[in-house]
Amino acid sequence: MQNNPFGKEVSTLLKTWQHTFTNAKNALDAGCAHGSNAKFLASFGIQVDAVDIKLPPHEVNTQINYIQSDILTFAFDKKYDVILALNVLQFLTAKDKYKIMDCFIKSLSQGGVIFIRSFTQKDPSFNNSKIIKSHFAQDELRRWAQNNRLKIIAYDEKVINDCHEPIGKHQHGLVSLVAQK
Ligand SMILES: C[S@@+](CC[C@H](N)C(=O)[O-])C[C@H]1O[C@@H](n2cnc3c(N)ncnc32)[C@H](O)[C@@H]1O
């Protein structure tokens, strides 16, 4: 069994597109969990606000401001050069998801980069889960980026195989977006 890829590893999306944020000064990691992605951003000298509704224990890092908060009540009172919403939006209802995505657009600085990864309607949880509350339809996230005049750097929809305790073998339908304002 491999480890659950959501939460403890640095996102491959971040590693692949790291050249897009090498000049960034600050970032928001929405749903940061253990902070692997926040720490990766901090390693570039980026100051990170790392928000999670249920913060796990974490090491002190002067580059990272860990904030225990529901992203729905987070202040969004500054601009960010990088915004991460990796594997978190599926926990919000469709209405709340778009409310937060509007906040992301307003908080993203000009030239800033946003990374989103979430579940699609091809995920087995579609119409079958109380925990997973929303799923992107085909091309929905791409249209959102286009409607908000973001420049799409990378966009991908796929079904992946996953295997970890306690579920064992299963699949996920995922959409990934990297886009610049
Ligand atoms: C699957 S983990 C993803 C962690 C990390 N972003 C990653 O991709 O590896 C989802 C995280 O989102 C957090 N979360 C869920 N709903 C949230 C909300 N409304 N506000 C803030 N964090 C939330 C959970 O507590 C959990 O730590």
The ligand as a Gaussian input file, in Angstrom:
#p B3LYP/6-31G(d) Opt

LIG

0 1
 C       -7.329000      16.102000       1.246000
 S       -6.617000      17.325000       2.277000
 C       -5.592000      18.198000       1.106000
 C       -4.355000      18.746000       1.714000
 C       -3.406000      19.474000       0.774000
 N       -4.001000      20.659000       0.221000
 C       -2.932000      18.577000      -0.321000
 O       -3.367000      18.703000      -1.451000
 O       -2.093000      17.708000      -0.047000
 C       -7.967000      18.456000       2.494000
 C       -7.744000      19.456000       3.591000
 O       -8.741000      20.471000       3.464000
 C       -9.173000      20.828000       4.750000
 N      -10.508000      21.455000       4.659000
 C      -11.677000      20.850000       4.349000
 N      -12.674000      21.754000       4.365000
 C      -12.116000      22.947000       4.680000
 C      -12.631000      24.256000       4.859000
 N      -13.947000      24.517000       4.721000
 N      -11.791000      25.255000       5.183000
 C      -10.452000      25.000000       5.343000
 N       -9.905000      23.779000       5.193000
 C      -10.726000      22.758000       4.860000
 C       -9.158000      19.525000       5.531000
 O       -9.110000      19.749000       6.936000
 C       -7.895000      18.860000       4.979000
 O       -6.771000      19.164000       5.759000

